[in-house]
Amino acid sequence: MSPSIKKLIGTVVTLIWLPIYALIAMGVAFHVLPHANAFVAFLYYALAGTLWTIPIGLMFPWMQREPMKRRTP
Protein backbone atom coordinates (compact mmCIF):
# COMPACT_ATOMS: atom_id res chain seq x y z
CA MET A 1 0.00 0.00 0.00
CA SER A 2 1.45 3.37 -0.94
CA PRO A 3 2.23 5.98 1.71
CA SER A 4 -0.30 8.43 0.23
CA ILE A 5 -3.11 5.86 0.54
CA LYS A 6 -2.06 5.14 4.13
CA LYS A 7 -2.15 8.85 4.94
CA LEU A 8 -5.59 9.16 3.37
CA ILE A 9 -6.87 6.22 5.43
CA GLY A 10 -5.27 7.67 8.58
CA THR A 11 -6.88 11.05 7.96
CA VAL A 12 -10.33 9.54 7.43
CA VAL A 13 -10.00 7.34 10.53
CA THR A 14 -8.91 10.35 12.58
CA LEU A 15 -11.82 12.45 11.34
CA ILE A 16 -14.24 9.66 12.27
CA TRP A 17 -12.56 8.71 15.57
CA LEU A 18 -12.38 12.16 17.18
CA PRO A 19 -16.10 13.05 17.09
CA ILE A 20 -17.08 9.56 18.23
CA TYR A 21 -14.58 9.71 21.10
CA ALA A 22 -15.76 13.21 22.07
CA LEU A 23 -19.39 12.07 22.18
CA ILE A 24 -18.52 9.06 24.32
CA ALA A 25 -16.43 11.21 26.69
CA MET A 26 -19.24 13.76 26.98
CA GLY A 27 -21.77 11.00 27.64
CA VAL A 28 -19.67 9.51 30.41
CA ALA A 29 -19.09 12.96 31.90
CA PHE A 30 -22.80 13.76 31.76
CA HIS A 31 -23.72 10.62 33.69
CA VAL A 32 -20.82 10.40 36.13
CA LEU A 33 -19.56 13.89 36.88
CA PRO A 34 -22.65 15.74 38.16
CA HIS A 35 -22.21 13.97 41.50
CA ALA A 36 -18.41 14.13 41.58
CA ASN A 37 -16.28 16.71 43.34
CA ALA A 38 -14.05 19.17 41.49
CA PHE A 39 -10.88 17.08 41.82
CA VAL A 40 -12.50 14.01 40.27
CA ALA A 41 -13.88 16.15 37.46
CA PHE A 42 -10.43 17.62 36.87
CA LEU A 43 -8.88 14.15 36.73
CA TYR A 44 -11.56 12.92 34.34
CA TYR A 45 -11.15 15.82 31.94
CA ALA A 46 -7.36 15.56 32.08
CA LEU A 47 -7.53 11.84 31.32
CA ALA A 48 -10.24 12.12 28.70
CA GLY A 49 -8.39 14.97 27.04
CA THR A 50 -5.26 12.88 26.54
CA LEU A 51 -6.54 9.34 25.96
CA TRP A 52 -7.72 10.09 22.43
CA THR A 53 -4.08 10.43 21.39
CA ILE A 54 -3.24 6.76 22.03
CA PRO A 55 -5.00 5.22 19.00
CA ILE A 56 -3.95 8.11 16.79
CA GLY A 57 -0.37 7.86 18.02
CA LEU A 58 -0.33 4.14 17.28
CA MET A 59 -1.58 4.81 13.77
CA PHE A 60 1.12 7.39 12.88
CA PRO A 61 4.02 4.91 12.58
CA TRP A 62 1.89 2.74 10.29
CA MET A 63 1.06 5.75 8.14
CA GLN A 64 4.73 6.75 7.82
CA ARG A 65 6.12 3.27 7.21
CA GLU A 66 7.46 2.72 3.73
CA PRO A 67 6.06 -0.23 1.81
CA MET A 68 8.14 -3.38 1.90
CA LYS A 69 10.09 -3.98 -1.26
CA ARG A 70 9.29 -7.26 -2.97
CA ARG A 71 12.17 -9.52 -3.74
CA THR A 72 12.25 -10.89 -7.24
CA PRO A 73 13.61 -14.41 -7.53
Biotite code that builds the C-alpha atoms (Angstrom):
import biotite.structure as struc

atoms = struc.array([
    struc.Atom([0.000, 0.000, 0.000], chain_id="A", res_id=1, res_name="MET", atom_name="CA", element="C"),
    struc.Atom([1.451, 3.374, -0.943], chain_id="A", res_id=2, res_name="SER", atom_name="CA", element="C"),
    struc.Atom([2.227, 5.984, 1.711], chain_id="A", res_id=3, res_name="PRO", atom_name="CA", element="C"),
    struc.Atom([-0.304, 8.425, 0.228], chain_id="A", res_id=4, res_name="SER", atom_name="CA", element="C"),
    struc.Atom([-3.108, 5.857, 0.542], chain_id="A", res_id=5, res_name="ILE", atom_name="CA", element="C"),
    struc.Atom([-2.063, 5.139, 4.126], chain_id="A", res_id=6, res_name="LYS", atom_name="CA", element="C"),
    struc.Atom([-2.151, 8.846, 4.940], chain_id="A", res_id=7, res_name="LYS", atom_name="CA", element="C"),
    struc.Atom([-5.591, 9.160, 3.375], chain_id="A", res_id=8, res_name="LEU", atom_name="CA", element="C"),
    struc.Atom([-6.868, 6.223, 5.428], chain_id="A", res_id=9, res_name="ILE", atom_name="CA", element="C"),
    struc.Atom([-5.275, 7.673, 8.575], chain_id="A", res_id=10, res_name="GLY", atom_name="CA", element="C"),
    struc.Atom([-6.880, 11.048, 7.958], chain_id="A", res_id=11, res_name="THR", atom_name="CA", element="C"),
    struc.Atom([-10.326, 9.539, 7.432], chain_id="A", res_id=12, res_name="VAL", atom_name="CA", element="C"),
    struc.Atom([-9.995, 7.338, 10.527], chain_id="A", res_id=13, res_name="VAL", atom_name="CA", element="C"),
    struc.Atom([-8.908, 10.353, 12.582], chain_id="A", res_id=14, res_name="THR", atom_name="CA", element="C"),
    struc.Atom([-11.819, 12.448, 11.338], chain_id="A", res_id=15, res_name="LEU", atom_name="CA", element="C"),
    struc.Atom([-14.235, 9.663, 12.266], chain_id="A", res_id=16, res_name="ILE", atom_name="CA", element="C"),
    struc.Atom([-12.557, 8.712, 15.567], chain_id="A", res_id=17, res_name="TRP", atom_name="CA", element="C"),
    struc.Atom([-12.380, 12.162, 17.183], chain_id="A", res_id=18, res_name="LEU", atom_name="CA", element="C"),
    struc.Atom([-16.103, 13.053, 17.095], chain_id="A", res_id=19, res_name="PRO", atom_name="CA", element="C"),
    struc.Atom([-17.075, 9.559, 18.233], chain_id="A", res_id=20, res_name="ILE", atom_name="CA", element="C"),
    struc.Atom([-14.580, 9.713, 21.101], chain_id="A", res_id=21, res_name="TYR", atom_name="CA", element="C"),
    struc.Atom([-15.755, 13.206, 22.071], chain_id="A", res_id=22, res_name="ALA", atom_name="CA", element="C"),
    struc.Atom([-19.390, 12.072, 22.178], chain_id="A", res_id=23, res_name="LEU", atom_name="CA", element="C"),
    struc.Atom([-18.517, 9.056, 24.317], chain_id="A", res_id=24, res_name="ILE", atom_name="CA", element="C"),
    struc.Atom([-16.432, 11.208, 26.693], chain_id="A", res_id=25, res_name="ALA", atom_name="CA", element="C"),
    struc.Atom([-19.238, 13.756, 26.983], chain_id="A", res_id=26, res_name="MET", atom_name="CA", element="C"),
    struc.Atom([-21.774, 11.002, 27.645], chain_id="A", res_id=27, res_name="GLY", atom_name="CA", element="C"),
    struc.Atom([-19.666, 9.514, 30.408], chain_id="A", res_id=28, res_name="VAL", atom_name="CA", element="C"),
    struc.Atom([-19.090, 12.964, 31.901], chain_id="A", res_id=29, res_name="ALA", atom_name="CA", element="C"),
    struc.Atom([-22.801, 13.758, 31.756], chain_id="A", res_id=30, res_name="PHE", atom_name="CA", element="C"),
    struc.Atom([-23.720, 10.615, 33.691], chain_id="A", res_id=31, res_name="HIS", atom_name="CA", element="C"),
    struc.Atom([-20.816, 10.399, 36.132], chain_id="A", res_id=32, res_name="VAL", atom_name="CA", element="C"),
    struc.Atom([-19.559, 13.891, 36.876], chain_id="A", res_id=33, res_name="LEU", atom_name="CA", element="C"),
    struc.Atom([-22.649, 15.741, 38.163], chain_id="A", res_id=34, res_name="PRO", atom_name="CA", element="C"),
    struc.Atom([-22.207, 13.967, 41.502], chain_id="A", res_id=35, res_name="HIS", atom_name="CA", element="C"),
    struc.Atom([-18.406, 14.129, 41.579], chain_id="A", res_id=36, res_name="ALA", atom_name="CA", element="C"),
    struc.Atom([-16.283, 16.707, 43.343], chain_id="A", res_id=37, res_name="ASN", atom_name="CA", element="C"),
    struc.Atom([-14.051, 19.169, 41.495], chain_id="A", res_id=38, res_name="ALA", atom_name="CA", element="C"),
    struc.Atom([-10.878, 17.084, 41.820], chain_id="A", res_id=39, res_name="PHE", atom_name="CA", element="C"),
    struc.Atom([-12.498, 14.010, 40.271], chain_id="A", res_id=40, res_name="VAL", atom_name="CA", element="C"),
    struc.Atom([-13.883, 16.152, 37.461], chain_id="A", res_id=41, res_name="ALA", atom_name="CA", element="C"),
    struc.Atom([-10.432, 17.616, 36.868], chain_id="A", res_id=42, res_name="PHE", atom_name="CA", element="C"),
    struc.Atom([-8.882, 14.147, 36.730], chain_id="A", res_id=43, res_name="LEU", atom_name="CA", element="C"),
    struc.Atom([-11.558, 12.920, 34.341], chain_id="A", res_id=44, res_name="TYR", atom_name="CA", element="C"),
    struc.Atom([-11.154, 15.819, 31.939], chain_id="A", res_id=45, res_name="TYR", atom_name="CA", element="C"),
    struc.Atom([-7.357, 15.560, 32.076], chain_id="A", res_id=46, res_name="ALA", atom_name="CA", element="C"),
    struc.Atom([-7.527, 11.841, 31.325], chain_id="A", res_id=47, res_name="LEU", atom_name="CA", element="C"),
    struc.Atom([-10.245, 12.120, 28.695], chain_id="A", res_id=48, res_name="ALA", atom_name="CA", element="C"),
    struc.Atom([-8.385, 14.969, 27.039], chain_id="A", res_id=49, res_name="GLY", atom_name="CA", element="C"),
    struc.Atom([-5.262, 12.881, 26.543], chain_id="A", res_id=50, res_name="THR", atom_name="CA", element="C"),
    struc.Atom([-6.544, 9.344, 25.965], chain_id="A", res_id=51, res_name="LEU", atom_name="CA", element="C"),
    struc.Atom([-7.724, 10.094, 22.429], chain_id="A", res_id=52, res_name="TRP", atom_name="CA", element="C"),
    struc.Atom([-4.079, 10.429, 21.393], chain_id="A", res_id=53, res_name="THR", atom_name="CA", element="C"),
    struc.Atom([-3.243, 6.759, 22.028], chain_id="A", res_id=54, res_name="ILE", atom_name="CA", element="C"),
    struc.Atom([-5.001, 5.216, 18.999], chain_id="A", res_id=55, res_name="PRO", atom_name="CA", element="C"),
    struc.Atom([-3.952, 8.112, 16.788], chain_id="A", res_id=56, res_name="ILE", atom_name="CA", element="C"),
    struc.Atom([-0.373, 7.857, 18.017], chain_id="A", res_id=57, res_name="GLY", atom_name="CA", element="C"),
    struc.Atom([-0.332, 4.142, 17.279], chain_id="A", res_id=58, res_name="LEU", atom_name="CA", element="C"),
    struc.Atom([-1.583, 4.808, 13.766], chain_id="A", res_id=59, res_name="MET", atom_name="CA", element="C"),
    struc.Atom([1.118, 7.386, 12.876], chain_id="A", res_id=60, res_name="PHE", atom_name="CA", element="C"),
    struc.Atom([4.015, 4.908, 12.578], chain_id="A", res_id=61, res_name="PRO", atom_name="CA", element="C"),
    struc.Atom([1.886, 2.736, 10.293], chain_id="A", res_id=62, res_name="TRP", atom_name="CA", element="C"),
    struc.Atom([1.064, 5.752, 8.143], chain_id="A", res_id=63, res_name="MET", atom_name="CA", element="C"),
    struc.Atom([4.729, 6.754, 7.819], chain_id="A", res_id=64, res_name="GLN", atom_name="CA", element="C"),
    struc.Atom([6.123, 3.274, 7.211], chain_id="A", res_id=65, res_name="ARG", atom_name="CA", element="C"),
    struc.Atom([7.459, 2.724, 3.734], chain_id="A", res_id=66, res_name="GLU", atom_name="CA", element="C"),
    struc.Atom([6.065, -0.233, 1.807], chain_id="A", res_id=67, res_name="PRO", atom_name="CA", element="C"),
    struc.Atom([8.135, -3.378, 1.896], chain_id="A", res_id=68, res_name="MET", atom_name="CA", element="C"),
    struc.Atom([10.094, -3.978, -1.260], chain_id="A", res_id=69, res_name="LYS", atom_name="CA", element="C"),
    struc.Atom([9.294, -7.262, -2.965], chain_id="A", res_id=70, res_name="ARG", atom_name="CA", element="C"),
    struc.Atom([12.166, -9.524, -3.745], chain_id="A", res_id=71, res_name="ARG", atom_name="CA", element="C"),
    struc.Atom([12.250, -10.888, -7.245], chain_id="A", res_id=72, res_name="THR", atom_name="CA", element="C"),
    struc.Atom([13.613, -14.410, -7.534], chain_id="A", res_id=73, res_name="PRO", atom_name="CA", element="C"),
])
